[in-house]
Amino acid sequence: MDIYDLIDEWGLDKKSVTIRKFTKREVESFIEEVEKLYLDAPQPKIGSSNPGIQEVLSLFSTPKTGLQSLSSSILLAEKIWLPDPIFGAFAQSAAEIWLKMPDSGSPYLLNSPSAYTQWKPLFSVKASERKDVLRQYLSSYLLKVLSLRKLHEDGAVGFYSWERLLAPRLDRMRNVIQELRGADLHKYVTTVYDQDQYSLGTRMGPIGIVAQSNCPATGLKAGAKLWIGDSTPILVYGLLNAAVSENLGCRFEPQLPGDRVIYDFVKSNGRIGVPTIPVEKSVILPSFDDAIFADLATIRNDSELLDIFRKLLTQLAHAETEVSLGAIRSEIEVIAARLRENKPLRKAVGPASVNFSVALLGGVGGIVEAAMAGSSIGTLKVAAASMLTASAAPYIKQLAVAAFGGEASKAKVRNEVITRISGKL
């Protein structure tokens, strides 16, 4: 059973009807049915994309905010993976994991409190209030989930539970976090950008911190950018997205540069400043965000050029030589030009264009080899894995070598592909 089977079973797909009222017994029964989702891990998909757990959950939760920002990933990735907001809100197993996350207010992973959100899963709400909260959450999530149904049927969109993925790894991750926290390896990457360029958790977005007044004792000036004292929650979020990539065979495509640098730190085995090799400085593509969202399935299915472009991005993940990389680079340039000139596509998505850049973390041949040599930024030198204790290094290394399992393992993925869309032209 998938999320749409559940929606059909409960008659929640009637868009013109107010979400049904639930009796107390129906609330219990609905929760039991939700709990049956994602018992089997989703099949990994090479060439797929993860926009980020927090980023997607925020889109589902924010009223009057559409899903247009996902358009480029939907059209340029073999599949886009989205955390299921319905499972996360209503399943008891999801609640148990969420209530151990730093942004829930729990000290479980960090051994200390941190900034937290007021969001609560259904199981944290009084029994007498659950019917109202159930309908409130469904009102936020349901229409957006339903808008993705055709794309889901076509295999362009997949849902997963990050809570289910994390559950068997939670204690291990806790140990890793403690080791990295003690080594202070993460402090540079959590301050290289302003605080408002980092997500603080799966349900806690970025916040900006500035000094309100001058402080003569420290020389701090009013308006100076500040960072939170304990940046470990940012590291936790990077580990969570790395676990999603590991299990689903996807590349990470966040909007915030801070989220990107933390993820790269994790995927490169706790290294700082591992170089990226540009596949293209940038190519110009149509701006897919201007397309009518309801038409994305048709655009995706009708465009042979988009299909070729997606396959080229997938090939980058296991390009083994500079020769193969060069061949893919040339094809990307050609297909990008044809996409810009394609009149039916331009009519569907509009005239605006964007810069699209592609790079590989650590370069062809795998990110581990480049990472293990160490690298420097300024005066900061980071050596090989000896800086991590025995309990942390194997887990981080497992993420670094992209040990996805399933389809991803068979494809022998070696490169961490980084894509970026910036700036309308």
N, C-alpha and C positions, 0 to 999 in steps of 0.2 A: 504494500500500500504506500502511495506517495501522498504528498500534501493535497493534490487535487482530488484524489480518491476520497480523502477525508472531507474536503469541502463539499463534494457531491453527496456523500453519504448523509451529511447533516443539512443539506439543502441551503448551503450558505452561498451558492453561486447565483442567487436571484438578485441581480444588481438593483432592480427596481423596487425591491421590498426591503423595508427596514430590517436590520439584523434581528433575527428571531429572539424572543425572550426565552431564557433557560430556567427550568425548574432546578431546585437544588440537586435532585437526582441526576438531571441531565448534565449539569455542570460536572459532576463526578464521572459520569459516563464519557463525556467529551474528553476529559483529561486522560482517562484510561486509553481512549483511542489515539490521542496525540502521542502517548508514551510508546506506542508501537512503531512510530516512525524512526527511521535511521538505525534500526537494530543491525542491519547489514551496511557495512561501509560502502559509500559510493565508489563506482569504478573510476580510477584515475583517467585523465584525458590529457595526452601530450598536446601542447599548444593552447591549453586553456588558461584562463585568467582569474585572479583573485583581486578585486578592487580594495580589499581590506574589510575586516569584520566590522569595525566601528563605523566606517564610512557608509556601508550598506545598511546597517541597522539604523543609523541616523536618517537615511533616506526613507526607510519604511515608517519610522516613528514620527517624522516631522510633518504636521498638517500642511496642506497646500504646497508641498514640495513634490515634484514629479520625479521620474526615474531617468530623465533625459541625459543626465551625466553618465549613465551607463551605456549610452548608445554606441560610442566608439568601441568599447570593449566587446559589446554584443556583435558588432559587425567585423571586428578585426581579430577576434580570438576564436579558436575552434569551439570553445564553450566558456561561458562565464559562470563562476561559482558564487552563489549567494547564501549567506547564513539564513536559515529559516527563522523568521521573527515569530511565527506562531508556535513552533516547537520551543523556542527559547523562552517565551512568555508563559507557557502553560504546562510543560512537561516537568514532573517532579525531578527526574534525573538531571535535567538542564538547570533547574533551580539549585540543586545541591552543588553543582560545579560553580555556577555564578556566585553563590554565596561564599566561595573561597577566593574570589578574585579581589585584587586590591581596590578596584573602583566600586565594589559593593560595600566597602568599609571593613572588610575582613583583614586581619593580620596574618592569615595562614601562610601565604607565600613569602611574605617579607619579614615576618616576626615583629612588625611594627605597623601602626595605622598610617594611612595615606589619604590623599584627597579622594572623595567618593561622591557618587551620584545618588539622588533620591529614588531612582527607578527601582521598582520591586517586581519580581515575578509573582504569579498568582498565588504560589504557596507561601509567600510572605505576607499575604493580605488576610485580614480577619475573615473567617468563614462566612460571616453575615454580609460581607461586602463583595464576595467573589463573583456573584452574578453580574453586578454592575461593572466590575473591573474587566470581566471576561468580555462583555459587550463593548466596553470602551476600547480595549486592545484590538478586538476584531474590527472595530470601526476604523482604526488607524491602519491596520495591515491588509485587510482583505482585498479591497479594490486594487491595490498595487500588486499584490500577489496574483490576482486574477488577470491583470493586464499582461502578465508574463506567460500566460498559459500556452499560447500558440508557440512561442519561442521554446518553451519547455518541451512541448510535444516534438518539435523539430530537433531537439538535442542541443540547441544553442544556449540554453540556460539550465543550470543544475542547482538544486538546493542541497545543503548539508547542515549538519549540526556541529558547530565547533566544540560544543560541550561533550558530545559523544566522542569526537576525535581526541579530546584532551583527557578524558576520564582515566584511561589506562596509563597515561604518562604523567599524571599530576604530581605524584610524589617524587618522581625522577626530576621533573622540571623544577620542583621546589629546591632540590639539592643543587641543581645547576645554577639557579638564581642566587642562592646563598654563596656559592663558590665565586661566581662572577662579581657579586657585590663585594666580597672580601678582597678580590684582586683589583678592584677599582678600574677594570679595563673599559667599562662602559661610560665612564664620566665624560670623556672627550666627545663621543658621538652623541651624547644627549644634550650637549651645549653648543654644538657647531652651528646650529640654527637657532633663531629666536624661539622662545617657549611656545608661541602660538603656531609653530610648524610641526608639532609633535602631538599625536594622539596619546591620551593618558590611560586608555583601556578600551575594552570592547563596547562599553556604553558611556564612555566619557571622552569627549572630543578635546581639541586643543584649547588652551587658555593663554591669554597674554598677561604678562606681569611686568609692570613698570614701577619705578620708584616714584612715590607721590610728592616727596620733598627732598631737599638737600640734606645730606648727612655729613657734617664737618668731620666727625670722628673717622669716617672711612673714605671721605672724599667723593662719595656717591652723589651724583647730580640728579635733580628731579627729572623724570622722564627716561632715566637710564633703563635699559632692558635687563630684566632679572629672570632667574630660573628657579624652579622649585628645589627645595633642599635635598630631597631624596628622589632621584630620577629613576629608581629601580622599576616603578610601574611602567615606564616607557619601554624598558628592556623586556618586561613581561609581555607587553603587547607585541613586540618584535618576535619573541619566541612563539607566541600563539599563531601569528601569520606564517612563520616558518613551518610550524607543524601542519598547517593547512596545505601549504605547498608540497610538503613532504608526502602527504597522504593523497592528494588529489592531482599531483603532477602538473601544477599550474605555476605560471609566473605571477609575480606580485606587481600590481599596478596602482599604487596609491596616488592620491593627489598631493599629499604633503611631503616635501623633501625630507623632513625629519624622520617620517615613518620609513622612507626609503633607506636612509643611511643606517638606521637601527637594524632593519632587516638584512642589509648587506653585511653588517657587522656579525650578525648571527650566522648567516649562510656562508661566510668566509672563515668560519671556525674561530670567531672571536678576534679577528684581525681588524686593525684600523688602517684605513687608507689603501685597501687593496685596489689596484688600478682597474679601470674599465677600458675595454677596447671598443671604440665606436665602430659600428657596422656601417652607419651613415652619420655624417655630421647632422644632417636632417634632410628629409624629403617633404615635399608639399603634398598634402592630401586634402580632399574635401572635408569640411566640418560636418561630421555626422550628427552632432548634437542638435542641429537645426532640422533634422528630419522629423516627420510626424511619428511619434513613438509607436503608435498602433500599426504603422507600415513597416516596421523593422524586419519582421519575419519575411514579408514579401521581398523587400530590398535584398535581404541576405540570400534568399533562395534564388532570386532572379539574376544576381550578379556573378558571372563567372570570374570576373577580374578580382572581386573581393575574395572569392574562394581561393584563387591562386595566391593572393597576398597573404591570406591566413596560413596557407601551407608553407610559404617561404619563411614566415616567422617561426613556424614549428620546426623547420629544418635547421634553423639556427641553434636550437637546443642541443643538437647532436652533430654540429659541424666539427670535424676532427682535425682539419688542416687549414692553413691559410689559403690554400688553393680553393677548397670548397667554400670557405667564407667569402672569398673574392667573387666566386660565381654567384652566390646568393646575393651579394651586395649589388652586382650588376643587374640581376633580375628584379630586385626591389626597386631600383631606379626606373627601370622600364615600365613596370606595372604601375608604379606611382604616377608616372606621366600619363599612362592610359586611363587611369582612374580620374585624373583631373580633366581629361578631354572627353570622357564618356558622357554624352548628352542625356541619355535616360537616367543615369545615376545622378547627374547634377540637377536634373529636374526634380528628383525625389528628395535630395538632401539640401538643396539650396546652393547659392553661389559662394558662400564663405569658405575659406581655406585655413588650414592650421599647419604648423611645423610638427613633423613626426620624426623622432629620433630613436635609434635602436643601438644598444651597446651590449657587450657581454662582460659580466663581472669576472675579472681575472683572465679573460681571454680564452681563445680556442685551446682545447686540451684540458679543460676542467678548472674549476675555481680553487680546488684544494692545492694543486701544485704551486700556483701563484701565491696563495695565501700562506703556505707553510714557510716560505722564504722570509716572511716578515716584510714590513714596509714602514715608512716614516712619514709623518706630517709635521713640518716645522722641526722642533727639537725632540719630538716624541718618537721613540723607537719601540716597536713591538716585535718581539722575537717569536720563535715557534711555539708549539703546543705545550712546552714545558711550563709556560706561565699559568696554565690551567691545571688544577689538581686532577687526580685520576678519576674522580667521580664526575667531573664536569666535561672533560675533554672528549670522551667517547660519544656522549650525547650530542654535543655541538658538532663534532666531526660527522656524525651520522646525518645531520641536517646539511652539512656542507657538501657532502658527496651526492646529495639528491637521491637518497635511498627510498624512493617512493613506493616500490612494490607494484604488482599488477602490470598494467599496460606500460607505465613509465619505466619500470625495471627492464622490460623486454626491449624497449627502445634505447636503452643505455644512455640516458640523458646525462650530459656532462657539463653543459654550460648554463649559467643563470642568465636568462635573457632579460634585459631591462628595456622597456619601451616608455616613451614619454611624449605626450602631446602638449604643446604650449603655444599660446598666442595666436589669436585670429589675425589673418592678414587682410 
